[in-house]
Amino acid sequence: MHSGDITIDNITKIEGTAGLKVTVKDDQVTDLKFIIKDYRRFYTQAVKGKPIIAVPSFLSRICGTCSIAHLLCSIKAIEMSQGIVPSVQTKLLRRLAYDGLMIRDHALHLYFFVLPDLLGIDSILDIPEDYHNWGHQLLHDSFDIKTAGTDLSTVIAGAAIHAPLPTVGGFLKLPDESKFPVLVSELSAIRDQVLRGIEAFAATRETFIRNSDYLCLRHDSRYDFLEGQVINSQGKHIPPSQFHDFLKSVVIPYSQAEGYVFSDTNEDYLVGSLSRLNLNKDLLNKKTAQSVKTYLSLFPSNNIYHNNLAQAIEILQAVDDAVDILTTLKLTPEKPLTPTPRGGIGVGVIEAPRGTLYHLADVDNQGMINNYDVIVPTAQNQINIENDLKKYFQENLAKDEDTLKLEAEKIIRAYDPCMSCATNFLKIDWIRS
């Protein structure tokens, strides 16, 4: 009989801080808590009363690694509130900046956080220095891949982190078109390295299966991170404006983040690359789909470890999408759209690297923020992660405690969670007498 607590105070190789506490009595898991420890940072309260033009840049500070996701999602919400429809050129430039984010952010997770698990070591610092070592080759690949993603976002958006050029209604400054051929060459050069990574992450034997529902955006005609309708694996389609009503928040008293379930069924669900590949693989760039056709048969998948493979495939998708745009886009002079401020409510829903991201902006008729709300991917995944872990521990209690801890961390890492993002929203019900 096994009884007692299994505790992981700090889960390694994730964004932010989280812990896990498992209570076992007579070979049964009687309690399990996945605890997000980062404290709330009150961003959505801080923007109240601020002018809409300043808010997207401010909210990009929610996360360093995926700041462009929060930036563009906030811009979309504010544009909707003001009735602004961005130009085709603006949308293409935003796609390019976002492709750069996906390349860089996915590479960070896969090569720096997941690769050590793949190699059976604790850290990338433990990879042997022999250049012909397979792990060392992948690590060198990661530097080139991340650099290409960073360079793409920098040229298009002014910086890869807290980009200064995207703004409400367009871009403050258009990118230097003469740099497009250099970007195309750089992206083309990393393609074989990306494919090598896909092969590596497809070769993993790690498996953990729990039938989950999946949710993501789906565009009518392409694999798109920024536009589309919200869909789930039960066949429901809803416009982004109804996203909040589709979910129900769940207060988790031991966590700094709320969780979410579907409002009509109270069921947990999963967002992220695995959801996107499961529901959108038919929309992949044709060149991408041809290059990874060997692996696409694995999707749809209920193996959470395939989220890592899905991210690797999305790097290639972003590379091929960016090359297609860069080789066809001809820039024309264009200033941001700046209509007279009006009151309204706008919603932005996009696919952040870790899953579906929601911003809501409530704006007064002077162009100031009345109220703001953010729902991030990790908060949406929290209950699903916890239920995965309950299933894992219940089925594997015969293993020794060190193995249980390591494999639990691997499951959590497969979600690529960002705890600091998950603690940024805040709702306060004031009761005064």
Secondary structure, DSSP 4 states (H G I P E B T S, - for coil): ---EEEEESS-SSSBS-EEEEEEEETTEEEEEEEEE-SPP--HHHHTTTSBTTTHHHHHGGG-STTHHHHHHHHHHHHHHHHT----HHHHHHHHHHHHHHHHHHHHIIIIIIIHHHHHT-S-GGGS-S-TTSHHHHHHHHHHHHHHHHHHHHHHHHS-SSS-SSEETTEESS---GGGHHHHHHHHHHTHHHHHHHHHHHHS-----B---EEEEEE-SSS--SSS-EEEETT--EE-GGGHHHHEEEE--TTSSS-EEEETTT---EE-SHHHHHHHHGGGS-HHHHHHTHHHHTT-S--BTTHHHHHHHHHHHHHHHHHHHHHTT----------PPP--EEEEEEEEETTEEEEEEEEE-TTSBEEEEEEE-HHHHHHHHHHHHHHHHHHHHTTS-HHHHHHHHHHHHHHT--BHHHHT----------
